[in-house]
C-alpha cells in the first residue's frame, strides 16, 4: 500500500448548474503552478460538450457523460482512476469536475469503499462553487445545492460582482448555518489562486460522517426527476445575427426554466468557435479554439432545465442555419 505522502491527491470541484466550475477549471489549467494535473469531467446531458469548453492544455482530460457521477458513472470513475495509476509518473494530482446535479456524498464515498482507490489516491479537498446571483432560486427546491455546501472544505462564493453587499452577507450567513467551518473565498469569474483550492489536505472523513452517518453505506440517493436536458448537434454554419436574436428571445421568454445552457457554435464567416455559457436569463459568448482547415464545422448546444420544449428548441436552432 502507498504511504500517505505517496498517494495522489484528488480535488473534487462541485457546485450547482452554471456556478462557474468550468471557469475555475480553465483557470487552474492555464495558471503557471508547476502541477501536472489529470482532469476527469462528468456531464448531465444527452451530448458531450464540456471537454470542448475546457482550455486546450497539456493536461489529460477524461470525459464521462452517461449520467450522474454519483450513480451509474461510479464504475467509470473507478476504472479511469485505475488506468491513471498505470501511468502515474505523468501527473501529480487529479481534479474531478462533477455535474451540477451531483450530490457529492456518493462521489466522496468512492474514495473510501474501493480498496484499490483508497490505496493509491487520497481525497485532498471538496471545493464547491456557489453562484451568488442565482443560488437562492434553487436553495430549497434542489437538495443538491445544500448537500454541495455541507460537504465543502472550500467554497468559492462566485459572481459577487452581480450582487450587493447585503446579498453577499446574507448568503455567507446561510452557508455558515450549514457548514460553519468552511473556508469561503468571494470571487468574480472563479478568480482564485490554485493554492487556495489544491494541495490543502483539508478533507476529514469524520466530518463527512457527522454530516451523514450513513454515507459510507448508502447505495442510492434522490434525483429531481423534473429536471432534464436536451441536446443538439447540427452540421453547417449558423447565421450570427439570427442565432443571437433567437437565443436572446429564448432566454427572455423561457429563462426561468433554463437553468443552464452551454454550446459551441460554428458561425458563418468566423475562423473560431463561438463558446456560449448561459444561466437562466444571463448569457455570455466568447471566441474559442480556431477551426482547423479540414474540420467539419458543426454546432453543439445543450439545455438543462424544466419543461424544455425539444421540438421548439430544435426548430429554433435549425432556423439559424446560414
VEXDREN-2710 file (C-alpha; in Angstrom, 1 decimal):
% VEXDREN-2710
k/r/px/py/pz
1/UNK/0.0/0.0/0.0
2/UNK/1.2/3.5/-0.8
3/UNK/2.1/5.8/2.1
4/UNK/0.0/8.9/2.8
5/UNK/2.7/11.1/1.2
6/UNK/2.9/9.0/-2.0
7/UNK/-0.9/8.7/-2.6
8/UNK/-2.1/11.0/-5.4
9/UNK/-4.2/13.9/-4.1
10/UNK/-7.7/14.3/-5.6
11/UNK/-9.7/17.5/-5.6
12/UNK/-13.4/17.3/-6.3
13/UNK/-15.0/20.5/-7.8
14/UNK/-18.7/20.6/-7.3
15/UNK/-21.4/23.3/-7.5
16/UNK/-24.9/23.7/-8.9
17/UNK/-25.6/24.3/-12.6
18/UNK/-23.8/27.3/-14.0
19/UNK/-22.0/28.2/-10.9
20/UNK/-18.6/28.6/-12.6
21/UNK/-16.9/25.2/-12.2
22/UNK/-15.6/25.0/-15.8
23/UNK/-14.3/28.6/-15.5
24/UNK/-12.4/27.6/-12.3
25/UNK/-11.0/24.5/-14.2
26/UNK/-9.8/26.6/-17.0
27/UNK/-8.1/29.0/-14.6
28/UNK/-6.3/26.1/-12.9
29/UNK/-5.2/24.6/-16.2
30/UNK/-3.8/27.9/-17.5
31/UNK/-2.0/29.2/-14.4
32/UNK/1.7/28.5/-14.0
33/UNK/1.7/26.5/-10.9
34/UNK/4.1/23.6/-11.8
35/UNK/1.5/20.9/-11.1
36/UNK/0.7/18.2/-13.7
37/UNK/-3.0/17.6/-13.5
38/UNK/-5.2/14.8/-14.8
39/UNK/-8.8/16.0/-15.2
40/UNK/-11.9/13.9/-15.0
41/UNK/-15.2/15.6/-16.1
42/UNK/-18.7/14.4/-15.8
43/UNK/-21.8/15.8/-17.5
44/UNK/-25.5/15.6/-17.2
45/UNK/-26.9/15.6/-20.7
46/UNK/-27.6/13.9/-24.0
47/UNK/-24.4/15.1/-25.7
48/UNK/-20.9/15.7/-24.5
49/UNK/-19.8/19.3/-24.7
50/UNK/-17.7/20.1/-21.6
51/UNK/-14.4/18.9/-23.0
52/UNK/-14.8/21.5/-25.8
53/UNK/-15.3/24.2/-23.2
54/UNK/-12.0/23.4/-21.4
55/UNK/-8.8/25.3/-22.4
56/UNK/-6.6/23.4/-24.7
57/UNK/-3.8/22.4/-22.3
58/UNK/-1.2/19.7/-21.8
59/UNK/-3.2/18.0/-19.0
60/UNK/-5.0/14.8/-19.7
61/UNK/-8.8/15.2/-19.8
62/UNK/-11.3/12.3/-19.4
63/UNK/-14.9/12.9/-20.1
64/UNK/-17.9/10.9/-18.8
65/UNK/-21.4/11.9/-20.0
66/UNK/-23.6/8.9/-19.4
67/UNK/-25.2/10.0/-16.3
68/UNK/-24.8/11.3/-12.7
69/UNK/-21.2/10.8/-11.5
70/UNK/-22.6/9.6/-8.2
71/UNK/-24.7/6.7/-9.7
72/UNK/-24.1/4.9/-13.0
73/UNK/-20.7/6.6/-13.6
74/UNK/-19.1/5.5/-10.4
75/UNK/-17.8/2.4/-12.1
76/UNK/-16.3/4.5/-14.9
77/UNK/-14.7/6.8/-12.3
78/UNK/-13.0/3.8/-10.6
79/UNK/-11.8/2.4/-13.9
80/UNK/-10.4/5.8/-15.1
81/UNK/-8.5/6.3/-11.9
82/UNK/-7.3/2.7/-12.2
83/UNK/-5.9/3.4/-15.7
84/UNK/-4.4/6.7/-14.4
85/UNK/-2.5/4.7/-11.8
86/UNK/-0.7/2.8/-14.5
87/UNK/0.9/6.0/-15.7
88/UNK/1.1/7.9/-12.5
89/UNK/4.5/9.2/-13.3
90/UNK/2.8/11.6/-15.8
91/UNK/0.8/13.7/-13.3
92/UNK/0.9/14.9/-9.7
93/UNK/-2.8/15.4/-8.9
94/UNK/-6.3/14.6/-10.1
95/UNK/-9.1/17.1/-10.5
96/UNK/-12.7/15.9/-10.8
97/UNK/-15.4/18.3/-12.0
98/UNK/-18.8/16.9/-11.2
99/UNK/-22.1/17.6/-13.0
100/UNK/-24.0/20.4/-11.3
101/UNK/-26.7/17.9/-10.3
102/UNK/-24.4/15.7/-8.4
103/UNK/-24.9/15.0/-4.7
104/UNK/-21.2/15.0/-3.6
105/UNK/-21.6/12.3/-0.8
106/UNK/-21.6/9.3/-3.1
107/UNK/-18.7/10.8/-5.1
108/UNK/-16.7/11.1/-1.8
109/UNK/-17.8/7.6/-0.9
110/UNK/-15.9/6.2/-3.9
111/UNK/-12.6/7.1/-2.3
112/UNK/-13.2/5.1/0.8
113/UNK/-15.2/2.0/-0.3
114/UNK/-12.9/0.8/-3.1
115/UNK/-9.7/-0.8/-1.8
116/UNK/-7.6/0.0/-4.9
117/UNK/-8.7/3.6/-5.0
118/UNK/-8.0/4.0/-1.3
119/UNK/-4.6/2.5/-1.6
120/UNK/-3.4/4.8/-4.5
121/UNK/-5.2/8.1/-4.1
122/UNK/-6.4/10.4/-1.3
123/UNK/-9.2/12.9/-1.2
124/UNK/-7.5/16.3/-0.7
125/UNK/-10.5/18.6/-0.7
126/UNK/-14.0/19.2/-1.8
127/UNK/-14.4/22.6/-3.5
128/UNK/-17.9/24.0/-4.1
129/UNK/-18.6/26.9/-6.4
130/UNK/-21.7/28.9/-5.4
131/UNK/-23.5/31.2/-7.9
132/UNK/-24.3/34.1/-5.6
133/UNK/-26.6/35.6/-8.2
134/UNK/-28.9/32.6/-8.8
135/UNK/-28.4/30.2/-5.9
136/UNK/-31.3/31.3/-3.8
137/UNK/-33.7/30.3/-6.7
138/UNK/-32.6/26.7/-6.1
139/UNK/-31.8/26.7/-2.4
140/UNK/-35.0/25.0/-1.2
141/UNK/-36.1/23.2/-4.4
142/UNK/-32.8/21.4/-5.2
143/UNK/-31.4/19.4/-2.3
144/UNK/-28.1/19.1/-4.2
145/UNK/-27.4/22.8/-3.5
146/UNK/-27.3/22.4/0.3
147/UNK/-25.5/19.0/0.1
148/UNK/-22.8/20.5/-2.0
149/UNK/-22.3/23.3/0.5
150/UNK/-22.5/20.9/3.5
151/UNK/-19.6/18.7/2.3
152/UNK/-17.4/21.5/1.1
153/UNK/-14.0/22.2/2.6
154/UNK/-13.7/25.3/0.5
155/UNK/-16.4/27.5/-1.1
156/UNK/-16.0/30.0/-3.9
157/UNK/-18.8/32.5/-3.4
158/UNK/-18.7/33.3/-7.1
159/UNK/-20.2/36.2/-9.2
160/UNK/-20.2/38.6/-6.3
161/UNK/-20.0/41.4/-8.9
162/UNK/-23.7/40.6/-9.7
163/UNK/-25.0/41.1/-6.1
164/UNK/-24.8/43.8/-3.5
165/UNK/-23.0/43.6/-0.1
166/UNK/-26.3/42.8/1.7
167/UNK/-26.9/39.7/-0.5
168/UNK/-23.4/38.6/-0.1
169/UNK/-23.6/38.8/3.7
170/UNK/-26.9/37.0/3.7
171/UNK/-25.5/34.2/1.6
172/UNK/-22.5/33.9/3.8
173/UNK/-24.7/33.5/6.9
174/UNK/-26.8/30.9/5.2
175/UNK/-23.7/29.0/4.2
176/UNK/-22.3/29.2/7.7
177/UNK/-25.5/27.9/9.1
178/UNK/-25.0/24.7/7.0
179/UNK/-21.2/24.5/7.2
180/UNK/-19.7/26.6/10.0
181/UNK/-16.1/25.7/9.4
182/UNK/-15.8/26.0/5.7
183/UNK/-13.3/28.4/4.1
184/UNK/-15.1/31.0/1.9
185/UNK/-13.5/32.9/-0.9
186/UNK/-15.6/35.7/-2.6
187/UNK/-14.8/35.5/-6.3
188/UNK/-15.5/37.0/-9.7
189/UNK/-15.3/34.6/-12.6
190/UNK/-13.9/32.0/-10.2
191/UNK/-10.7/34.0/-9.9
192/UNK/-8.7/32.4/-7.1
193/UNK/-5.1/31.1/-6.7
194/UNK/-4.5/27.4/-7.3
195/UNK/-3.1/27.1/-3.8
196/UNK/-6.5/28.1/-2.4
197/UNK/-8.2/25.0/-3.9
198/UNK/-5.5/22.4/-4.3
199/UNK/-2.9/20.8/-2.1
200/UNK/-4.8/21.6/1.1
201/UNK/-5.1/18.3/2.9
202/UNK/-8.4/19.6/4.1
203/UNK/-10.9/16.7/3.7
204/UNK/-11.8/14.9/7.0
205/UNK/-13.7/11.7/6.9
206/UNK/-15.0/12.2/10.5
207/UNK/-16.7/15.5/9.5
208/UNK/-18.3/13.9/6.4
209/UNK/-19.7/11.1/8.7
210/UNK/-21.0/13.8/11.1
211/UNK/-23.0/15.3/8.2
212/UNK/-24.3/12.0/7.0
213/UNK/-23.6/9.0/9.3
214/UNK/-24.7/6.6/6.6
215/UNK/-22.8/8.0/3.7
216/UNK/-20.3/5.1/3.6
217/UNK/-23.1/2.6/3.3
218/UNK/-25.6/4.4/1.1
219/UNK/-26.3/2.9/-2.3
220/UNK/-28.8/5.4/-3.6
221/UNK/-29.9/9.0/-3.3
222/UNK/-32.7/11.1/-4.7
223/UNK/-32.7/13.0/-8.0
224/UNK/-35.0/15.7/-9.1
225/UNK/-36.9/14.0/-11.8
226/UNK/-38.5/17.2/-13.0
227/UNK/-35.1/18.4/-14.3
228/UNK/-34.0/17.2/-17.7
229/UNK/-31.7/18.0/-20.6
230/UNK/-32.0/18.3/-24.4
231/UNK/-29.0/18.5/-26.7
232/UNK/-28.5/19.1/-30.4
233/UNK/-25.6/18.7/-32.8
234/UNK/-26.0/20.0/-36.4
235/UNK/-23.6/20.4/-39.2
236/UNK/-23.2/23.6/-41.1
237/UNK/-22.6/27.2/-40.2
238/UNK/-25.1/29.4/-38.3
239/UNK/-26.0/33.0/-39.3
240/UNK/-24.6/35.0/-36.4
241/UNK/-27.4/37.6/-36.3
242/UNK/-30.2/35.1/-36.4
243/UNK/-28.6/32.9/-33.7
244/UNK/-28.1/35.9/-31.4
245/UNK/-31.7/37.1/-31.8
246/UNK/-33.1/33.6/-31.2
247/UNK/-31.0/32.9/-28.1
248/UNK/-31.9/36.4/-26.7
249/UNK/-35.6/35.8/-27.2
250/UNK/-35.4/32.3/-25.8
251/UNK/-33.7/33.4/-22.6
252/UNK/-36.0/36.3/-22.2
253/UNK/-39.1/34.2/-22.5
254/UNK/-38.0/30.9/-21.0
255/UNK/-35.0/31.8/-18.9
256/UNK/-36.7/30.9/-15.6
257/UNK/-36.9/27.3/-16.7
258/UNK/-33.5/27.1/-18.4
259/UNK/-31.1/26.5/-15.5
260/UNK/-28.1/26.0/-17.7
261/UNK/-27.2/26.5/-21.4
262/UNK/-23.8/25.8/-23.0
263/UNK/-22.7/25.4/-26.5
264/UNK/-20.0/25.5/-29.2
265/UNK/-21.3/27.2/-32.4
266/UNK/-20.0/27.4/-35.9
267/UNK/-20.8/31.0/-37.0
268/UNK/-20.7/31.9/-40.7
269/UNK/-17.5/33.8/-41.6
270/UNK/-15.8/33.3/-38.3
271/UNK/-12.5/31.4/-38.0
272/UNK/-13.0/30.5/-34.4
273/UNK/-15.7/28.6/-32.5
274/UNK/-18.2/30.6/-30.6
275/UNK/-18.5/29.4/-27.0
276/UNK/-21.8/30.0/-25.2
277/UNK/-22.4/29.9/-21.5
278/UNK/-25.8/30.7/-20.1
279/UNK/-27.5/30.6/-16.7
280/UNK/-31.2/31.5/-16.6
281/UNK/-31.5/34.8/-18.4
282/UNK/-27.8/35.6/-18.4
283/UNK/-25.7/34.6/-21.4
284/UNK/-22.0/35.1/-22.4
285/UNK/-20.5/34.4/-25.8
286/UNK/-16.8/34.4/-26.4
287/UNK/-14.4/33.1/-29.2
288/UNK/-13.0/29.7/-28.6
289/UNK/-10.5/27.5/-30.4
290/UNK/-9.9/28.1/-34.1
291/UNK/-11.4/25.7/-36.6
292/UNK/-8.9/23.5/-38.4
293/UNK/-9.0/23.9/-42.2
294/UNK/-10.1/20.3/-42.8
295/UNK/-12.5/20.2/-39.9
296/UNK/-16.3/19.7/-40.5
297/UNK/-18.0/22.7/-38.9
298/UNK/-20.9/21.9/-36.6
299/UNK/-22.7/23.4/-33.7
300/UNK/-23.4/21.6/-30.4
301/UNK/-25.9/23.1/-27.9
302/UNK/-27.3/21.7/-24.6
303/UNK/-30.0/23.0/-22.3
304/UNK/-30.7/21.8/-18.8
305/UNK/-33.9/22.8/-17.0
306/UNK/-37.6/22.2/-16.6
307/UNK/-40.4/21.9/-19.2
308/UNK/-37.9/22.1/-22.1
309/UNK/-39.6/22.0/-25.5
310/UNK/-37.4/19.7/-27.5
311/UNK/-39.1/20.3/-30.8
312/UNK/-39.3/24.0/-30.4
313/UNK/-35.6/24.3/-29.4
314/UNK/-34.5/22.2/-32.4
315/UNK/-36.7/24.1/-34.8
316/UNK/-35.3/27.4/-33.5
317/UNK/-31.7/26.2/-33.8
318/UNK/-32.2/24.9/-37.4
319/UNK/-33.8/28.2/-38.4
320/UNK/-30.4/29.8/-37.6
321/UNK/-28.5/27.9/-40.3
322/UNK/-26.9/30.1/-42.8
END
